[in-house]
């Protein structure tokens, strides 16, 4: 179900906006009236996503580059006339292997994209939101950040970091009308599955009590509520969307 004009007059930036949860969220934000900027590393996919969503702006960048994030924010602010919403969806899984065998360079890359890159995007957004005292930030964490998936140590650690970071930032701006929350999906079948082994995919499915993977639309609907004005009393919260897997 969509809500026409719920985001009329609002400007949103979606990282990882060229595919998966990010793309579906951007599509819905635009359909409900928002001006949208898509950030993604994949320039070719961005072109298709811009056409699909009607986005006013696209930025091809690596979010692990802090200076590139600053420049992208300046460009998006100019294109959109400001920012009211950040959905930080960009992320990678890294290899599925044991800690004993985990390559150090792969560990650093996962932490750099999933945690450091998210920090740079949140920092740039909060600097733009604070002067007007309004904003909605939704960070995409994972059930792995709560429970820790075996053979996914970097991913699990990075998503646990996203949860802690979200709680910290939310408290810093709680006296304003800026709300910062995160969601912890269980597995959702998107292109990110291409980065995983089949055995790891099977393990994740076995842990979900409802017996299926989540649908992208089930995730984006929650994200959009958190990005709306209605989400005014929830901040620093972790919203479960895991098919019953979450135990806390």
Secondary structure, DSSP 8 states (H G I E B T S, - for coil): ---TTTTTT-EEEEETTTSHHHHHHHHHHHHTT-EEEEEES-HHHHHHHHHHHT-SEEEE--TT-HHHHHHHHHHHHHHHTS-SEEEE----------GGG--HHHHHHHHIIIIIIHHHHHHHHHHHHHTTTEEEEEEE--THHHH--TT-HHHHHHHHHHHHHHHHHHHHTTTTEEEEEEEEE--B-SGGGGGS-HHHHHHHHHT-TTSS-B-HHHHHHHHHHHTSTT--S--S-EEEESTT----
